[in-house]
Amino acid sequence: MSRRLSEEDGAEITRLFRVTAADLYAFACTLPAVDRPMAEDLVQEAFRAAVAAWGTLAGRSDEGRRRWLFTVVRNKTISQWRKDRNTVTSPDPPERPAFGDSTADQVLSATAAAKCWKVIEGMPPVRQKVAFLRWNEEWTSAEIASWLGITQATVRGHLRDARKDLRGQAGADVPFITDPEIDEGG
């Protein structure tokens, strides 16, 4: 059950919007995979949440309210990324083995792939996205950089670090440990 805001509360929320919205929008634009329309939506969602939580926020200082709004934007971005990741990142089922592949080879390959995805799931969010887009979706560094709003050099750095993590945690026999674009510095 939602409570109706008083005129004073409405005026205070309007004032908070006027002094905070531009900074909140600029912050949202700095987050990975957030474009301008999404940043606008995030600001709008944060203020909707503020209205819903005004009973708690009304007693905070302006700075406390700002911090709360910035936290909401960050958390909503993370939630959206997790939602998107869960709908996209599960690896495709393995292709039917070629004639002559032994059961032991298939099991070892499936085990290595499972170890790799477990390691990738534990990586920092941007590195995880980069690794998934490269090794599961087969995107180029340029495509990944464009989509995430980072440089190609940053993409290659994330891939190198991801490879190092995979070697350290999943072993050297991972199926995508070599990557000509990274190995050649391209």
C-alpha positions in Angstrom: 0.0 0.0 0.0 1.6 3.3 -1.1 1.1 6.4 1.0 0.3 9.7 -0.6 3.0 12.3 -0.5 2.3 15.7 1.0 2.8 18.9 -1.1 5.9 19.7 1.0 7.3 16.2 0.3 6.5 16.6 -3.4 8.3 20.0 -3.5 11.3 18.5 -1.7 11.6 15.6 -4.2 11.3 18.1 -7.1 14.1 20.2 -5.5 16.2 17.1 -5.0 15.6 16.2 -8.7 16.7 19.6 -9.9 19.9 19.6 -7.9 20.9 15.9 -8.4 19.5 14.6 -11.7 22.3 15.9 -14.0 25.0 14.5 -11.8 23.1 11.2 -11.5 22.8 11.0 -15.2 26.5 11.8 -15.8 27.3 9.0 -13.3 25.0 6.5 -15.0 26.7 7.3 -18.3 30.1 6.2 -16.9 28.9 2.7 -16.0 29.8 -0.2 -18.3 27.2 -1.0 -21.0 25.0 2.0 -20.1 24.1 4.2 -23.0 22.3 7.6 -22.8 18.7 6.3 -23.1 19.5 3.7 -20.4 21.1 6.4 -18.2 17.9 8.4 -18.5 15.8 5.4 -17.5 18.1 4.7 -14.5 17.7 8.3 -13.3 13.9 8.0 -13.6 13.9 4.6 -11.8 16.0 6.0 -9.0 13.6 8.9 -8.4 10.6 6.5 -8.5 12.4 4.4 -5.9 13.0 7.6 -3.9 9.3 8.5 -4.0 8.5 5.0 -2.8 11.1 5.2 0.0 10.5 8.8 0.9 9.4 7.9 4.5 13.0 6.8 5.1 14.8 9.4 2.9 12.9 12.4 4.2 14.9 12.3 7.4 18.3 12.2 5.6 20.5 15.2 4.6 20.8 16.2 1.0 24.2 14.4 0.8 22.6 11.2 2.3 19.8 11.4 -0.3 22.3 11.9 -3.1 24.4 8.9 -1.9 21.2 6.8 -1.7 20.2 7.8 -5.3 23.7 7.0 -6.7 23.6 3.6 -4.9 20.2 2.9 -6.5 21.5 3.7 -10.0 24.6 1.5 -9.5 22.6 -1.4 -8.0 19.9 -1.2 -10.8 22.7 -1.3 -13.4 24.3 -4.4 -11.8 20.9 -6.1 -11.5 20.2 -5.4 -15.2 23.6 -6.7 -16.2 23.1 -9.9 -14.1 19.6 -10.3 -15.7 21.1 -9.9 -19.2 24.1 -12.1 -18.4 21.8 -14.9 -17.1 19.8 -14.8 -20.4 22.9 -14.7 -22.6 25.9 -16.2 -21.0 25.1 -19.9 -20.6 27.4 -21.7 -23.0 25.8 -23.3 -26.0 25.5 -27.0 -25.8 28.5 -28.7 -27.2 28.5 -29.7 -30.8 28.0 -33.4 -31.6 31.4 -35.0 -31.4 33.1 -35.9 -34.6 33.3 -39.5 -35.6 36.1 -41.1 -33.8 36.2 -38.9 -30.7 36.6 -41.1 -27.7 34.3 -40.8 -24.7 37.3 -40.0 -22.5 38.2 -37.0 -24.8 34.6 -35.8 -24.7 34.5 -36.0 -20.9 37.9 -34.3 -20.5 36.8 -31.5 -22.9 33.5 -31.0 -21.1 35.2 -31.0 -17.7 37.8 -28.4 -18.9 35.1 -26.2 -20.3 33.0 -26.4 -17.1 36.1 -25.4 -15.1 36.7 -22.4 -17.4 33.2 -21.1 -17.1 33.4 -21.4 -13.3 36.6 -19.3 -13.3 35.0 -16.8 -15.7 31.9 -16.4 -13.5 34.2 -15.4 -10.6 36.0 -12.6 -12.6 35.3 -8.9 -12.2 32.2 -7.9 -14.2 33.8 -6.2 -17.1 36.5 -8.9 -17.5 33.7 -11.5 -17.3 31.8 -9.7 -20.1 34.9 -9.4 -22.2 35.8 -13.1 -21.8 32.3 -14.3 -22.5 31.9 -12.1 -25.6 35.2 -13.2 -27.0 35.3 -16.9 -26.2 31.6 -17.8 -26.3 30.2 -15.3 -28.8 33.5 -15.0 -30.8 33.3 -11.2 -31.0 36.4 -9.2 -32.1 38.2 -6.8 -29.8 36.7 -3.9 -31.8 33.2 -5.2 -31.4 33.6 -5.8 -27.6 35.2 -2.3 -27.2 32.4 -0.6 -29.0 29.7 -2.4 -27.2 31.2 -1.9 -23.7 32.5 1.6 -24.4 36.1 0.8 -23.7 39.2 0.8 -25.8 40.5 -2.2 -27.7 43.7 -2.1 -25.6 41.5 -2.4 -22.5 39.7 -5.4 -24.1 43.0 -7.1 -24.8 44.2 -6.4 -21.3 41.1 -8.0 -19.9 41.6 -11.0 -22.1 45.2 -11.4 -21.1 44.2 -11.2 -17.4 41.4 -13.6 -18.0 43.7 -16.0 -19.7 46.2 -15.8 -16.8 43.3 -16.5 -14.3 42.2 -19.5 -16.4 45.7 -20.9 -16.6 46.2 -20.5 -12.9 42.8 -21.9 -11.9 41.6 -24.2 -14.6 44.9 -25.5 -16.0 46.8 -25.0 -19.2 44.6 -27.3 -21.3 41.7 -25.0 -21.6 40.1 -25.0 -25.0 40.5 -21.2 -25.8 43.8 -20.4 -24.0 45.4 -19.3 -27.3 44.1 -16.2 -29.0 46.0 -15.0 -32.0 44.7 -11.4 -31.7 46.1 -11.2 -28.1 49.2 -13.3 -28.8 50.2 -11.0 -31.7 49.2 -7.9 -29.8 46.6 -7.1 -32.5 
